[in-house]
Amino acid sequence: MPEFSDIEVKVQQKTYKLHKFILRYRLRYFISSEGWLCFSARCPYFHKMFDHNSSWQESKAKLIELHDMESATFEQILSYIYNDK
């Protein structure tokens, strides 16, 4: 839902309207070898980037440009974060 987005990410010539909360907190879960249910951030990169205590300038930006990445690759990452696929 782009109308509720709070961050834009530009990759090559494409701009994606995204949601910091989803990028930061979307979790995956797994069962540890000891039988515990464990959670971790699906993408530690975005988790760190959007941390309120982060020293990264992107944590407060409204537009982020990712260099050295193809838009098709970024779309696969987004599919994994947003859709579990």
N, C-alpha and C positions, 0 to 999 in steps of 0.2 A: 504494500500500500504506500506508494510514493507520497501521497498527500500528508502522511504522518511522519515523514522522514525528518531526521534532524542532522544528517551528515551527507555530504556528497563526496563520492570518491571518483576521481578521474583516472582512467587507465587508457593509455593511447588517446584516441579521439572520442571515447565514450565516457559519459558521466552517469554514475549510478546513484540514485537517491536511496539511502539506506537508513538503518536504525542503530544508533550506538548501543542501545540496550541489548538488542539481539546479537550484534557482533561481539559484544563484551561478555554477555552472560549465558549465551546458548551453551548448554552443557551436554556432555555425553556421560554415560554411566557404564560401569563395568563391575563385575564381581571379582574381588581380589582372590588371590590364592588361599587366603585365610577364610574366605566366605563372606567378607564384608562388601556391602554395596558402596561403591566409590564414585565420586563425581569429579570431573575436571572440565576446564574450559575447552570448548571445541577448537578454538583458535587462540592459543596463548599470545600470539602477536597482537591481535585486536584487544584482548583482555588487558594487556599491559598498556597499549596505546591509549585506551579510553579510561584508564584508572584516574580518579580525581586527584590523586597524589602524585601522578606521573610528572616527570620533568620533560616529557615529550611535548613539543609544541603542538602536535596533532591532537592532543587531548582536549584542547579548547578551540580548535579550528572548525570551521563550517565546510571547508573544502580541502580535501587531501588529494594530492597527486601521487600516484604510485608509478615510479619509473622502473624500467627493466622488467616489465611484466606484460604479457600479451593479454588482451581483453578476454579471449577465449579461456585462458587459464584462470583469470579472475572470476569469470562466470562459473567455472567448475567449483571454485572455492565457495562462492556464494550459494550455489546449489547444495553443497554439503552443509553449510551453516544453517541455511534457511529451511531446507527440505529433507535433510538426512539422506541425500542422494549424491 
